[in-house]
């Protein structure tokens, strides 16, 4: 096979040149527009056509010059570029190398280089062809599915009516399959079920999957130390104020507030305002040893709430610094605050990074901003960490929920009708 590059002012004249030089059986490998001049920017646009012919074409030999020396051999053809509009199998199907008797005999090394390149291209195309042969064409037509919605159940999950039903509430396929196993016998045995009946069955099954932690449902008989940790912007300071206001309104007692959030502008002032409104003492901590001193000041208090600065889950240094404050020997229960509006795989990353600290419970905020709350079930089922609180607004203390499994199941299956314990 012989390859040659032509330059012409347009496609028509270029094709004419190809036909005259290589004949009517020539194959067009690629075409592109090129420019001459400085850096190819200001020259006149030209059409570059790379063509090939299966049979050998003879490059005219330059006539000897007056000094008796032979003219230089023809310019070596450019290596064809990959183009999507040609068939490589058609071009490189032949395994027979080009005939050795060509005009390139004057430079055997150059001829050998071309043969090596062609052999390399043949091997690449053959390898691609073999790989394509083993691909199921049906698999190429499958739609893309987010990883959190893919399960080992394969395509059977997508046709399960229970999975289809629960997906409308934001429950992913893996978790929906679990609910389906719990409810299949009940649904199969029942007759004339309407949507409300199915919803009640699913609520009961979902409630069985949840575990909640009742942190402050009764008066404390011993001191509890609760910290709120999590990424930026999830509402830690506001949630801490809601927890304090809830316990104060229900049981009274002595509550102390501590903040180690000295990064965010006006963060200290915000918690001091909450403390002043509820008449609660506030301690500002800058160093880890100061946290021990603040806890010692509040040793006779019923409840100590610790606010922390929002940390990026991708900043390992900040998380290590946070861990130096909240040491396990201090008896602090770390509640990881997660926004229900965050994508599921991002929540997974947050949980993974913050697990450098012992996490006692999850708190989900901003549930009022979600169209679906199936993500609560997805995350809880995978990690089995109890849920202590939910928040559904910015009002203090009204938009605050101390949930039970039944309450969460109702929120998920009931389009999360706004509830609170106000």
N, C-alpha and C positions, 0 to 999 in steps of 0.2 A: 504494500500500500504506500502511495506517495501523497504527501501533504504539502500544500503550497498556500502562501498568503498573498492576497491581491489587495491593492488599494485603488479606489476609484472615487469619482466625485459623487456618484449616486449608485443605488442598487442596480438599476437597469444596465448601466455601463459596466458595473462590476460583474454581473452575471454573464455579460457578453464576453468579458475577458476570461472568466472561468471556462466558458464553453469553448472558446478558441484555443485555450492552453491545454485543457484536460479532456475536452470532448463532452458530448451530451450525457455521459454516464457518471459525471462527477457528482460527488456528494458534498453538500454545504454543511460544514461542521459548526460554524459560528459566524455571527456578524456583529459588528459594533462600530460606533462612531468614534473617531479619534481626531485629535487636533495637533497640528505641528506648532512650531514657535516655542517661546520660553515657557517651560513647564507645561506645555500643552494647553495653555490658557488663551492665547491670542491668535493662534494659527487658524487657517481655513479648515472647517470640518470636512473630514474625508470618511468614506465607508471602507472599513477593513473587513475582508471576507476570507475566512479560512476554509479551504476546500480540499477534498481528497479524491483519489481515484484508485480503484482496486488494481488495475494493471499498471505496469511500469510506464512512466512518462519520461522522455529524454529531455533533459535541460540542454539547450544549445550551448556548445563549447565556445568559449571566447577565442577569437582568432589570435594567433601569435602576434605580438607587437614587433616593431622594427628591430628591437635589440635581441630578438630571437628567443626571448623567454616566453613560456606558456602563460596564458592568462589565468587569473585566480579562479578557483572552483566556484560554482554557484553558491549563493547564500543559503545557509542551513535553514530549513523551514522551521517556523515557530511551532512549539508544542501546542496542540489544540486545547482550548479552554473548555471546561465543562459547561454545557448548555442544556436546559430542560426541554428544548424544542427538537432534539434529535435523539435517535435510538442508538445507544452505544453497542447494544448487542448486534445490530445490523452492521455497524462499522467494524467492530473488532472480532467478529465471529471467526474469521480465518485464523488458524494457528500457524499457517505457512509463512515464514519470514519473507521479506521482500527479496527478489532475485539479487544475487551478489553482483551481477554485471550491470552497473549503473554508471552514471556520470560521476558518482562519488568515489570511483576507484582511485582517483587522484589523491583522496584523503581517506584512507581506510579507517582511521581512528574515528573520524566524524561519522562515517557510515555506521560503525559499530555502536556509537553512542545513540544514534537514532533507533537502531534495532533494540537496544536495551530499554529505551524509554517506551517504545511500543510494546515490548514484552511486559513491562511493568504495568502499563495501562490495561493490557489484556487480563493480567492476573487480578487487578482491582475489580474490573467489570465482572469477571467470573465469580469472584468472591461475593460481590453484591447480589449477583443472580442467584447463587446458592442460598444466600440468606433469605432472599425474598421468596424462594420456593417453599421454605418451611413456615411461612406466615399464613395464618388462617385469614382469608379475605374478610370473613364476617367480623373478625376482631377489629379490623381497621374501621369499621363503621359504628363501633360502639361509642356512645356519647361520653364526654369527660364527666367524671363524678368526683366531687370533693373527697379527699382521703377520709374525713371523719364519717362519711356516709357509705364507705365501702366495708364489707364484712366478708368473712370466710364463707358465708352462706352462698355467695355468688349471686347468680341471676335469680335463684329461687326467692330471695328476699324481696326483690322488686315486684313480684307478682303476688306476694302475700297480702290479702286485703287488710289484715290488721296493721301491717307495716305501712301500707299506703294510707290508712286512716290516721295513724299516729304521726306520720310525716307532716301532715297538715298542722300539727301543733309544735313542730320543731324538734321532734324526737328523732335521733338518727337511727339508721337501720340496725346497728348492733344492739342498741338498747331496746328498740321496738321488738326485735326478735325475742328478747327475754320476756317482755310483757306479753307477747303472743303465746309463748309457752305456758305462762301462768293462766292465761284466759281461754286457751283453745278448748279445753274440756267443757268449761262453763258455756261457751258460745255454741259448741256442737250439740250439747244436750238441750239447749233452750230453743223455743220456737217463737215465731212472730216477734223478733226483737226489732225495736225501732232505734233511732239514733240516741235517744235519751237513755235507753237500756244499755246500749253499748258503752256510752260515756260513763255510766255508773260502774259497769264492770271494769273498765280500764282505770277509773279512779281508784278503785279498791286495789287493783294489782299494782299501780304506781305507788300508792301509799305504803305497800309492803316493802318496796325497794328503798324507801327513805329512812334515814336516821337523823334525828334532830337532838340538839343539846339545849336543855332548859337551864340556861345559866342563872337567870334572875327572876324565876317564877315565884319565889318565896323569900322571906327575910333570911339574910345570911346569918349563919351561926359562927362562921369563921371568916377571916379576911380572904377576899379573892382579889387577885391581881390580873387584870385583863389588858392586853395590848392590842392595838389595831395596826396591822402592817399591810402593805400592798403597794402597787404601782401608783404613779401620780394621777390625780384627777378622778379618783373613784369615790371620794367623799368621806375620808377617814375622820376628819375633825368634826364634821357635822354629825356623823354617825355616833361618834363618841359622846357628843352633847345629847343626842337622843337617848342613848343608853343611860347616861347619868340622870336625865330628866325623868325617864320612865321609872327607874328604881326609887328616885327621890319622891315621886308622886305616889307610888304604891306603898312604900315601906319606910320612907324617911331614912334615918340613920346618917352616918358620917361617910362622906365620899370625898376622896382627894383626886385631883387632876394633875398629871405630869405630862409635859411635852418635851420631846427631844427633836422637834421639828423646828430647827433654827435656820434652815436653808431657804424656805419659801418666804417671800416678802409678806409681812403682816400676819404670818401664821401664829406667832406668839400672841399678838394682839387679839386675834380672833378667839383663841381659846380663853384668853383672859376676860373677854367680853362675856362669853358663855359662863365662865366662873362667877363673874360679878352678878349676872342676872340670877343665877341659882344660889348665890352666896356660898360658893365652894372655893376652897383654897387651891391655888395653882402654883406648881413648882416648874421652873424652866431648867432643863438639864443640857449641858454642853458636852461633858466628858462622861465616860462610863462610870467612873468612881463617884460622880455626882449623882447618878441614878441610885446608887446604894444609899447615899445620904438622904435623898428625897424619900425613898421607901422607909427609911428609919424614922423620918419625921411623921410619916403616916402609919406607923406601926399599930396604932390604936383605932384605925379607921376600919369600917366594914368593907368598903370597896375602894380600890385604887385603879383608876383608868389611865392608861398610858397612850398618848398620841405620838406617832412617829412620822418622819418625813417620807414623802412618796419616793420610792426608789425605782429606777429603771431595771427591769429584770435582766437586761443585757449588761449591766454594769456590775461586774463581780466585786470590784473594790468597795462600792457603796454597800452591797449586801454583806460583805465581810465586816464592814464597819458597824452596820446595824446589829449583826450577830454579837459583836463585842459588847454592846449595850445589854441585849436581852439574853443574858447567860442563863442556862438551864437551872443553875443552883439558886437563882433568885425567885423561883416558883411563879413565873409569869406565864399565863395562858395566852399564846399567840393566836389571834383570830385573823385569818387572811381575808382581806376585803377584796371582792371581785365585782366588776361591773357586769351586769347581765347583758349589756349591749355589746360586749366584746366578742369577737369571733372565737369559735370554739378552739381552734388550733392555737390561737394566741393565748387563750386562758390556760391551755395545757402547758405552754412555754412558761407563763408566769408562775404556775404552780410548781413546775420543775425547778425553776431558779430560786424561788423563795423557800423551797424545801431544805435549803441550807440551815434554816431554823426549824425547830419542832413546831408543827402546826396543829393546834388543838381543834379548831373549827373553821368552817367557811362562813363568811357573811356575803350575801349578794345584795348589791345596791342597784338603784335605777331600774327596778323591774317594771315601773310604770312607763318606761320609754321603749319597751319591747312589744312587738306584735305577737311574738311567740315566746313561751318560757320553757320549751322542752330542753333547752340547754342546761337548766338546773338539774334535770334528771340525767342527762348525758354525762355531765361532770361528776355528779355525786356517785353514779353507778360505777364509774371507772376508778374513782379514788376512795370511795367509802368513808369520806371524812364527814362528820356530822355538820349540819347547818344550824347555826345558833340564832342568827337574825336575818331579816330581810328589810330593805327600805324601799319605799315607793313614792318618794317625793322629797322636797327640801324643808318642809315644815318641821319644826322642833316643838314638841316631841310627837306630833300626830302621825307623821308618815313613817311608822315604825311597826314591824311585825315580829312577834316571837312565835314562829310557826311550829305546827305539829306536822307529821307526815300527811295527814288528811288535808290540812290547809294547803300544803304545797301541791298535792295532787289536784285539788280543786282549782288552784291558780293555773296550773298547766292545762287542764282540760276544760276550763271555763273561760277561756280567753282572758285570763288573769284579771278578772273583775277586781277593782281596787278595793283592798281591805286594809284595815289598820287596827291596832289595839288601843288607839288613842284613848 
